[in-house]
Structures are given as structure tokens and as C-alpha cells.
Amino acid sequence: MSESTLSPSGLRTKLQQLLLQLPPVQRADERFHQVEHDVLQNLKLRLEALQTPGELAAPPETLGQLLDVSMEQSQAQAQTMLVRQILSGLSADEARILAALSDGSAFPMLTVYSGGRFSRGDVVCRHSNVGRAAGTQCTDMIGYYLHRLFQRGWLMSTAFEEANRTDYELLEGDSDFRKALGQLQQHWPKLKPQRESLRFSPLGHQLWQQLVADGEEG
């Protein structure tokens, strides 16, 4: 009997099929994009409504409960819990960004630091064309998506790549970015964008492979 598409592994398999079939980043297919968007939007709610044998009726709320679960669960159940946690921390647009980066691609990124002449300081904001290239719905939220993905260890920044010079210049001339930079300079007058490259971190590759492997095993 074929596995129900509403089962956790069935849903994850569908997710992986959609993500792994993404068209080249510059040629987004609108019909496919809408289907993938709908699946991802409903994935978290469906997974939360489902339970697999051996799971608690409610998620652990204390460290003690988590330790109790760890004593009883199998490796497969531990992997299922991990995959659910990973998926619950992603939005549909963020999944598209990760899919665009998953083959090792790098995208131009402007990172704005708060430091002055002799100190780079903290990251104030990030701006990249990866959102448009990946076909995200909320293209104006790319800075927020990048902030979240960096915080969760998915992404890292590397050095400027000369081959993408034109793309960096287009990013620097983007009207929304220029407006945001002007507002930020009211508080940090010494801000200066740094040209960098956006790519998967080693941890990001590991997390992605966990999702892919889990979908294939399901």
C-alpha cells in the first residue's frame, strides 16, 4: 500500500521533490512557485497535527521531559524530531532561498557594519539579490530572512567576487537599500556597506542534507 501523502514522511518527500526540482534561479515558473508556496505554508500545520508511534501527546516543555524522551526514542524518532524542529523554524520564502543556495551557489551581498575607520563593528543589515533570484514572495523582506538564516547557522559570508561586480553595483543603487541606509546613518553616521558573497555554511549543508536524506528515506 502506498504511503499517505499526509504522513510526516510523505509530506517531507513532497517538500523535497518540490525544492529539488526548482528551475534555474533566473527562470522561475509561476505555476510551480504557487504550488510549492501552498505546500510549504501548510506543512508546519499538518506536521503539528500528526503524530508518529512512540511520540508524546504533547511536545516536551522541560529539560527533564526532553531527557526522558531521549532515553526512549530510537535513532529514527530522534531524526524525525530534528527534522520537525528544522522545518518549524523556516518560512516558505526562506526555504526557497536555501534551495537556491543548496547546490553551492554564491550570491552577491552587501553587509552594512556599524563600525568606523578602524573597527568593522556589528552587522546592521544585509542586502542581496538572492531573494529575487529564488522567486520569493516578499522580496522586501530579504534583510529579515537573511538575519534569521544567519542566526540559525544556515548561511555564512565570504569575500567579494570580482565576477559579480555589476551585480554589486546594482545592489548598491537599489532605491529601497539606499533609503534604508540613509535612515540607518542618522544613528550610525560612519556606516559603510561591505561587498561580500552569500553562501551555505558547513552547518547549513549538514542541515540541508538531513532534510534531503529524511525525505528520501520516507
N, C-alpha and C positions, 0 to 999 in steps of 0.2 A: 504494500500500500504506500502510495507516495505521501511524503510528509506534508502536513498542513502548512500553508503559507502564512498562517497566523501564529505558528510556533516561534519561539525566540530564534532558533537556528534558521528557520525558514525566512524570517524577516531579515536576519543578518545576511543570508545568502542573497536575497533580493537587493539589499543595500549594496553589497559588494559587486553584484552584476552591474548595477547602475553606475557605480563610481568607476569601475574598471573599464567601462565602455564609454567613458567621457570622450567626446571628439577632441581634436587638437584645440588648444586653448583659444586660438584665434577664430575658430569656426564653430560657435555654439549653435546647437539645434534647439529651436524654441519649444517644439513639442516634447522632446525628450527632457528638456530642462523643467517643464511644468510637471511631468510625471515624477521625475526624481525629487522635485521640491515637495510634492504632496506626500510621497513615501517617507521622506526624512522628517517632515513636520509631524507625522502621525506615529513615527517609530517609537519615540520615547513613551507616549501614552499607551501604546499597545504592549510594549515590553513591561511596563509597570503593572498592567492588568493581568499579565500571565505569570505563572509560577511553574517551575520545574520540580520534579520529585526531589525531596531532601532539602528544599529551601524553607526558611522560616516564613510564617504567615505575614510577618511584618519585617522590614529591614532592621538590622541591629541599631540600637540607639546609644549603646555604651561600649566602652572598650572591652569590658568583660564579656558582653554578648558577642562581640566580634571574635574574641579569643575562643569562646565556646564554639562558634561556627567553624573556626579554623581547625578545631580538633576533630570535627565530624565530617567535614566536606572532603570530597575527592578532588583530585587534580582538575578533572573536567569541570566540576562545580566551581572551583576556585577561578578557573579561566572564564567561565560564564559570568561570574560576579565581576571580574575585572573588566570584561568587555562591556557589561552594562554600565559600569561606572564611567568608562571612557566615552561611551555613546551619550550618556546623560549629560556630559559636560560640553557637548558640541551642538551648535545650531546647524541648520541646513546649509547656510551660506559658508560657514566655517568648514564644513565637510567638502564643499566644492573647492575651496582654497587649498585644502590639504590634498585633494585628488590631483589638482593641477601641479602640485609640488612633488607628488609621490614618485615620479619617475626620475628624480634627481635634478629637475629643472631649477634654475635660479631666476629670480625676477629683480629688476631694479627697485631700490627702496631708498627713500630719504628719511634719515633718522635725525630728529632735532634734539640737541642736548642743551642743558641749562647752564653749562659752564662758560668760563670766559676764555681768555687768551691762552692760559697755561693749564687749564683743567677742563676736561671734557664735560664733567658733571653728570647729572642724571638724564635719562631719556624723558623728554617731554611729550613727544608724539612721533608717530611713524606714518609714512605715506608711500603707497606702492600701486602699481598698475595690475597687481595680481588679481584683485577683485574683479575688475572689468574683464580681464583675460579669462578668468574662470567662469564668468557668467553669473556672478552673484546678483541677487535681487536688490539688496540695499548697498549700492555702490558707495553711498555717502558714509557708510559705517565701517569702512575698511580699517580706519585707525583703531576703532574699538575691537574689531575682530583680531587684528594683529596683536593688540595689547593682551587680549585673553589667551591667544595661542602661544605667545612668548611666555606668559606667566605659567602656563601649564607645561612648558618644556618642549612643545612641538617644534618650535622654529628657532633658528639662530641667524645672525647676520655675519656676513663675510665681506671681504674687500670689494671696492669698486671695480667694475669690469669695463674696460675701455670699449669693448664691442657694443655696449649698450648706451654709449654716450648720448645719442639722440633721445632715447627714452628718458634718461635722467633730466635732460633739458625740458622735455615735455612735462614731466612731473613738477619741476620747479616753476613752470609757467602756469600750472593749473590754478584757475581762479579761486576755487574753494581752499586749496592749500595756501595760497598767498593771503587769503583773508584770515584763515586760522593763524598763520604765522604772525600777521600783524597784530592780532588780538593777544597772542602769547607774549609778544615783545613789549607790551605795556607792563608786564610783570617781570620779564627777563630780557632786558634790552640787549644783552650780548648773545642771544640765541643765534646759532648758525646751523643750517642743515648739513648733514654729512652724507655723502653718497656711499651707499652700501649695497650689498646683494642679499636678497632674502632666499632662504632655502631651509629644507628639513634639517633638524638637529639629529644627532645619533639616536637620542631618545625618541624623537618623532618617528624615525624609521622603524624603531623597535615597536612602538605603539601601533603604527600602521600595519606592520607585518602581523601583529597579533590579531588585528581586526580581519585582515585578509585570510589568515590561516583558520580563524574561527569560522568564517563564512564557508570556506572550502570543506572543513570537516563536517559542518552541518549539512 
